Amino acid sequence: MSNESLQISPVIQSYLKSRGYADYQVSSIAGAGSGRQYFRISEGSKSCVLQVCAEVNDDFRHFVDYSKTFRDFGLPVTQVYAVDETACQVLQEDLGKRNLLDEVSPVSPGVRSGNERILYPTVIDALVKWQDASQAIFSSHTELWIRRFDFAALKWETDYFTENYLMGHCGLTEIPQGVKNFFSLLAVAVDAQPKLLMHRDFQSQNIMVRPNSEIAFVDFQGARRGSAFYDIASLLWDPYVCLPVEMIKDFFEYWRMHNKRVQAYTKEDAWDSFIQASLQRLMQALGAYCFLSKVKGIQKFEQYIEPGRRQLRALFAEFKLIVKATEPDAIEFIENTLK
């Protein structure tokens, strides 16, 4: 949808008029892999963002509903201003033009920005606040409590990885039963972890860095009750950023020390659980890059397949240090596909 073809609904136009927007400008913002499109509406010092969806589905309604819920509990999320379900449009707060990825992207090939040590603790503090609110939110919003990221959802992720990366990208035609068993055991292990409020897609492009340096979260419509380790795994192993392993260890320890929800874990047990959740998340991400680029034809995601493969290989090296004798052939099989 181009700026020329965008038709702002009467409901949204009415809200804009009530807030003093008269001769405003509309500019396109990069869309998401889900097909949602975003437009910045600005006039003078005022601006807001219009989200346009293909249909009014569960994600659409969850985004609107959760925005109010999370803001009521003081969490750093987008404020929704106006909604028109008929036009599939949501007008929301403009959180600025910079996300975490923009702030930490290398200044030149192989040269890191140096912003990681400044920004990641701030992001982790915001995540801890999000997780600390879990029980209060679940008590007042039972739909989020019921919406559990359980074994079936976790197993779907590794099936997605199998179909789109192992078979679709690597060209494998047969997956050994031992590999399937390993994925099932991994899902069981992650499902058994303590469950808190999950963002579910907590990666650098969904974390905005506002002009005043405050952090805010977007794309939280997938929120649910799930592993306490999943979101921190998503943040630290993010292939968009590719943090080095030593930095991942430092930031994970910072999260562990500040998160009272995992204080009962020993340092070693917490790391083991983090690695398990990280495998789940990173395999899902790699499967998504393959699906979005090869099946959906969104070519911008193809560039992340190789970084995702490298990160997953580094993660498997860490996993081998903690893994017991369970399915060693499966681990070797997956490692060989990542070479």
C-alpha positions in Angstrom: 0.0 0.0 0.0 1.6 3.3 -1.1 1.0 6.7 0.5 -1.2 7.6 -2.5 -3.4 4.5 -2.0 -3.7 4.8 1.7 -7.3 5.8 2.7 -7.3 7.0 6.3 -10.7 6.0 7.8 -13.2 8.6 8.9 -12.9 7.5 12.5 -9.1 8.1 12.5 -9.5 11.3 10.6 -12.0 12.5 13.2 -9.5 11.8 16.0 -6.7 13.6 14.1 -8.9 16.6 13.6 -9.8 16.7 17.3 -6.1 16.8 18.1 -5.4 19.7 15.8 -4.1 17.8 12.8 -5.2 19.7 9.7 -2.5 19.9 7.0 -0.6 16.8 8.0 2.0 14.7 6.1 2.0 10.9 5.8 5.1 8.9 5.3 5.6 5.1 5.1 7.4 3.2 7.8 8.9 -0.3 7.0 6.2 -3.0 7.4 6.5 -6.2 9.5 6.9 -9.7 8.4 3.3 -10.3 9.4 2.1 -8.0 6.6 1.1 -5.1 8.9 2.0 -1.7 7.5 2.8 1.5 9.3 2.6 5.2 8.4 3.8 8.2 10.3 1.4 11.1 10.4 3.0 14.4 11.3 2.3 18.1 11.4 4.6 20.5 13.0 5.8 19.1 16.3 3.0 16.6 16.5 3.2 13.0 15.2 1.6 9.6 15.6 1.7 6.3 13.8 -1.1 4.5 11.8 -1.1 0.7 11.7 -3.0 -0.8 8.8 -3.8 -4.5 8.9 -5.1 -6.9 6.3 -7.9 -8.1 8.6 -9.3 -7.7 12.1 -8.0 -11.0 13.6 -6.9 -12.1 17.1 -3.6 -10.3 16.8 -5.4 -7.0 15.9 -7.6 -7.2 18.9 -4.9 -8.5 21.3 -2.7 -5.5 20.3 -5.5 -3.0 21.1 -6.5 -4.8 24.3 -3.1 -5.5 25.7 -1.9 -1.9 25.1 -4.4 -0.6 27.6 -3.8 -3.5 30.0 0.0 -3.1 30.0 -0.2 0.7 30.3 -2.5 0.4 33.2 0.3 -1.5 35.0 2.9 1.0 34.0 4.6 -1.1 31.4 6.5 0.6 28.6 4.3 -0.1 25.6 2.7 1.9 22.8 -0.4 3.9 23.6 -3.4 3.3 21.3 -5.3 6.5 20.5 -8.1 5.4 18.1 -9.3 2.2 16.5 -11.4 1.5 13.4 -12.1 -2.2 13.1 -14.0 -1.7 9.9 -10.9 -0.2 8.2 -8.5 -2.5 10.1 -6.7 0.7 11.3 -5.1 1.6 14.7 -3.7 5.0 15.5 -1.1 4.9 18.1 1.7 6.8 19.8 4.8 7.7 17.9 7.8 6.2 19.8 10.4 7.7 17.5 12.4 6.5 14.5 15.1 4.5 16.3 14.9 1.0 17.6 17.5 -1.0 19.5 18.9 -2.5 16.3 19.4 1.0 14.9 21.3 2.0 18.0 23.7 -1.0 18.2 24.3 -1.7 14.5 28.0 -1.8 13.6 29.4 1.5 12.6 31.4 -0.3 9.9 31.9 -3.9 8.9 33.2 -5.8 12.0 33.3 -2.7 14.2 30.6 -2.6 16.9 29.0 0.7 17.9 29.9 0.3 21.6 26.3 1.2 22.6 25.5 -2.4 23.7 27.0 -1.9 27.2 24.9 1.2 27.6 21.6 0.2 26.2 21.2 -3.5 27.0 21.1 -3.1 30.8 18.4 -0.5 30.3 16.4 -2.9 28.1 16.9 -5.7 30.6 15.6 -3.5 33.4 12.5 -2.9 31.4 12.1 -6.6 30.8 12.4 -7.4 34.5 9.7 -4.8 35.2 7.5 -6.5 32.6 8.1 -9.9 34.2 7.6 -8.6 37.7 4.1 -7.5 36.7 3.1 -11.0 35.6 1.0 -12.2 38.6 -0.9 -8.9 38.9 -1.6 -8.9 35.2 -2.7 -12.5 35.1 -5.0 -11.9 38.1 -6.8 -9.1 36.4 -6.6 -10.4 32.8 -7.4 -14.1 32.9 -7.2 -14.4 29.1 -3.5 -13.8 29.3 -3.2 -16.5 32.0 -5.1 -19.0 29.9 -3.0 -18.1 26.8 -0.2 -20.4 27.6 3.0 -21.0 25.6 3.0 -24.7 26.3 4.5 -28.0 24.9 2.3 -27.8 21.8 3.4 -24.3 20.9 7.1 -25.1 21.6 6.9 -28.2 19.5 5.3 -26.2 16.7 8.4 -24.0 16.7 10.9 -26.8 16.1 8.5 -28.3 13.5 8.6 -24.9 11.8 12.4 -25.0 12.0 12.4 -28.5 10.6 10.1 -27.7 7.7 11.6 -24.3 6.7 15.3 -24.6 7.5 16.3 -28.2 7.6 14.1 -29.3 4.7 13.2 -26.1 2.9 16.6 -24.4 3.1 19.1 -27.2 3.6 17.2 -29.6 1.3 17.0 -32.5 3.7 14.3 -35.0 2.8 14.3 -37.2 5.9 14.7 -36.2 9.5 16.0 -39.0 11.9 13.6 -40.1 14.6 16.3 -39.2 17.2 16.2 -35.5 16.0 12.4 -35.5 16.4 12.8 -37.0 19.9 15.3 -34.4 20.8 13.0 -31.6 19.8 10.2 -33.1 21.9 12.5 -33.4 24.9 13.5 -29.8 24.5 9.9 -28.7 24.4 9.2 -30.6 27.6 12.2 -29.0 29.3 11.2 -25.4 28.3 7.5 -26.0 29.1 8.6 -27.1 32.6 10.3 -23.7 33.3 8.6 -21.1 35.5 6.0 -19.2 33.6 5.8 -15.4 33.5 4.4 -12.8 31.1 6.1 -13.4 27.7 6.3 -10.8 25.0 7.0 -13.7 22.6 9.0 -11.6 20.0 11.4 -9.7 22.2 14.0 -8.8 19.6 15.9 -5.6 18.7 13.4 -4.3 16.1 10.5 -4.5 18.6 12.3 -2.4 21.2 12.1 1.3 20.6 14.7 3.8 21.9 12.8 7.0 22.4 14.3 10.4 21.9 14.6 10.8 25.7 16.5 7.4 25.7 13.6 5.6 27.4 12.7 2.1 26.2 9.4 1.1 24.9 8.0 -2.2 23.5 6.0 -2.7 20.3 4.4 -5.8 18.6 3.3 -7.3 21.9 0.1 -8.8 20.5 1.7 -12.3 20.9 2.0 -11.9 24.7 1.1 -14.9 26.8 2.1 -17.0 29.8 5.3 -18.9 29.1 8.9 -19.6 30.0 10.6 -17.0 32.2 13.8 -17.5 30.1 12.3 -17.2 26.6 12.3 -13.4 26.2 15.8 -12.9 27.6 16.9 -15.6 25.2 15.2 -13.9 22.3 16.9 -10.6 23.2 20.4 -11.9 23.7 20.7 -14.4 20.8 19.0 -12.0 18.3 20.5 -12.7 14.8 19.7 -9.1 13.8 22.4 -8.0 16.3 24.6 -11.1 16.8 26.1 -10.2 20.2 29.3 -12.1 21.0 28.9 -15.0 23.4 30.9 -13.4 26.2 28.6 -10.3 26.0 25.6 -12.6 26.1 26.9 -14.3 29.2 27.4 -10.9 30.9 24.0 -9.6 30.1 22.3 -12.9 31.1 24.0 -12.7 34.5 22.8 -9.1 34.8 19.2 -10.3 34.1 19.6 -13.3 36.5 20.8 -11.1 39.4 18.0 -8.5 38.9 15.1 -11.0 38.4 13.7 -12.2 41.7 11.5 -14.7 39.8 14.6 -16.9 39.1 16.4 -16.4 42.4 15.7 -19.9 43.5 17.8 -21.2 40.6 21.5 -21.8 41.1 23.7 -19.9 38.6 24.4 -23.1 36.8 20.8 -24.2 36.6 19.7 -20.8 35.4 22.2 -20.9 32.6 21.1 -24.4 31.6 17.5 -23.2 31.4 18.5 -20.2 29.4 20.4 -22.3 26.9 17.3 -24.6 26.4 15.0 -21.6 25.9 17.6 -20.1 23.6 17.6 -23.2 21.3 13.8 -23.0 21.1 13.8 -19.3 20.2 16.7 -19.3 17.8 15.5 -22.3 15.8 12.1 -20.6 15.5 13.8 -17.4 14.3 15.9 -19.2 11.7 12.8 -21.0 10.5 11.0 -17.7 10.2 13.7 -16.1 8.1 13.5 -19.0 5.6 9.7 -19.0 5.5 9.4 -15.3 5.1 12.0 -15.0 2.4 11.4 -18.2 0.4 7.7 -18.8 0.9 6.3 -15.3 1.5 8.8 -13.7 -0.9 9.8 -11.0 1.6 13.4 -10.8 0.4 14.8 -8.6 3.2 14.7 -11.6 5.6 17.1 -13.6 3.5 20.1 -11.6 4.7 19.5 -12.9 8.2 19.6 -16.6 7.4 23.4 -16.8 7.6 23.7 -14.7 10.8 21.0 -16.9 12.3 22.9 -20.0 11.3 26.1 -18.7 12.9 24.4 -17.8 16.1 22.7 -21.2 16.3 26.0 -22.9 15.8 27.6 -20.8 18.6 24.6 -21.7 20.8 25.0 -25.4 20.1 28.6 -25.2 21.2 27.3 -23.8 24.5 24.6 -26.5 24.7 27.1 -29.3 24.3 28.9 -28.1 27.4 25.8 -28.7 29.5 24.0 -31.5 27.7 23.7 -35.0 29.1 24.0 -38.2 27.0 20.5 -37.7 25.6 20.3 -38.1 21.8 24.0 -37.4 21.0 23.3 -38.5 17.4 20.6 -35.9 17.1 22.9 -33.1 18.3 25.6 -34.2 15.8 23.0 -34.3 13.0 21.9 -30.7 13.7 25.4 -29.5 14.1 26.3 -30.9 10.7 23.5 -28.9 9.1 24.9 -25.7 10.6 28.4 -26.1 9.2 
